[in-house]
């Protein structure tokens, strides 16, 4: 059973039992999450979403990804260097059912 869901402005192709990392959701660990925005389920393509289709998952973890460093530099100017770091928050979800 395959499905394509939309969450956090991104699309994810999922199967039952898959573990995915999505943009941070305000849910606690071991809570159930239901995705209503299903673009495709079991070969049925929606316009834009499949009516009545749902993908159910379980929240495994909330966390932050590895730090990336951002360095901005403008040549030929004095003191125009800037270093910045960023850690993107995420939610780890295990897909339990496609309905």
C-alpha positions as CSV (number, residue, x, y, z in Angstrom):
1,X,0.0,0.0,0.0
2,X,1.5,3.3,-1.1
3,X,0.5,6.8,-0.5
4,X,1.7,10.3,-1.2
5,X,1.0,12.8,1.6
6,X,1.5,16.6,2.0
7,X,2.7,18.2,5.2
8,X,4.8,21.2,6.0
9,X,4.7,22.3,2.4
10,X,6.4,19.2,1.2
11,X,5.3,15.9,-0.3
12,X,6.3,12.5,1.0
13,X,5.9,9.0,-0.6
14,X,5.1,6.5,2.2
15,X,4.4,2.8,2.8
16,X,3.1,1.2,5.9
17,X,6.0,0.8,8.3
18,X,8.1,3.6,6.9
19,X,9.8,6.1,9.2
20,X,9.9,9.7,7.8
21,X,11.3,13.0,9.1
22,X,8.9,15.9,8.6
23,X,8.8,19.6,9.6
24,X,8.2,20.0,13.3
25,X,4.6,19.2,14.4
26,X,3.3,20.3,17.9
27,X,2.7,16.8,19.1
28,X,4.1,14.8,22.0
29,X,6.0,11.5,21.6
30,X,3.8,8.3,21.2
31,X,0.8,10.4,20.0
32,X,-1.1,9.5,16.9
33,X,-1.0,11.9,13.9
34,X,-3.5,11.7,11.0
35,X,-2.6,13.2,7.6
36,X,-5.7,14.3,5.7
37,X,-3.9,15.8,2.7
38,X,-3.4,12.6,0.7
39,X,-2.5,13.2,-3.0
40,X,-2.4,9.5,-4.0
41,X,-3.5,6.3,-2.2
42,X,-3.2,2.8,-3.6
43,X,-3.0,4.1,-7.2
44,X,-6.0,6.4,-6.9
45,X,-5.0,9.9,-7.8
46,X,-6.9,12.8,-6.3
47,X,-7.7,16.3,-7.7
48,X,-5.9,17.6,-5.7
49,X,-6.6,15.3,-2.7
50,X,-8.2,11.9,-2.5
51,X,-11.5,12.2,-0.7
52,X,-11.9,10.1,2.5
53,X,-8.3,8.9,2.4
54,X,-6.1,9.2,5.6
55,X,-2.6,8.2,6.6
56,X,-2.1,7.4,10.2
57,X,1.3,7.6,12.0
58,X,2.9,7.6,15.4
59,X,5.3,10.3,16.6
60,X,8.6,8.7,17.6
61,X,10.7,11.7,18.4
62,X,11.0,15.5,18.2
63,X,14.4,16.9,17.7
64,X,16.8,19.1,15.7
65,X,18.9,18.2,12.8
66,X,22.7,18.7,12.5
67,X,24.0,22.2,12.6
68,X,24.8,23.9,9.3
69,X,27.1,26.9,9.0
70,X,26.2,29.9,6.9
71,X,29.0,32.2,5.9
72,X,28.3,35.5,4.2
73,X,31.1,37.5,2.7
74,X,31.3,40.5,0.4
75,X,34.7,41.2,-1.3
76,X,36.4,44.5,-1.5
77,X,34.8,45.9,1.7
78,X,36.1,46.0,5.2
79,X,34.5,43.9,7.9
80,X,31.8,42.3,5.7
81,X,32.0,38.8,7.0
82,X,29.3,37.0,9.0
83,X,29.0,33.5,10.3
84,X,25.7,32.0,11.4
85,X,24.5,28.6,12.4
86,X,21.1,26.9,12.0
87,X,19.5,23.7,13.3
88,X,16.2,22.8,11.7
89,X,13.6,21.2,14.0
90,X,11.9,18.0,12.9
91,X,9.4,15.3,13.9
92,X,10.2,11.6,13.3
93,X,7.0,9.7,12.4
94,X,6.4,6.0,11.8
95,X,3.5,5.3,9.3
96,X,1.1,2.7,10.8
97,X,-1.9,2.6,8.5
98,X,-3.2,3.9,5.1
99,X,-7.0,4.1,5.0
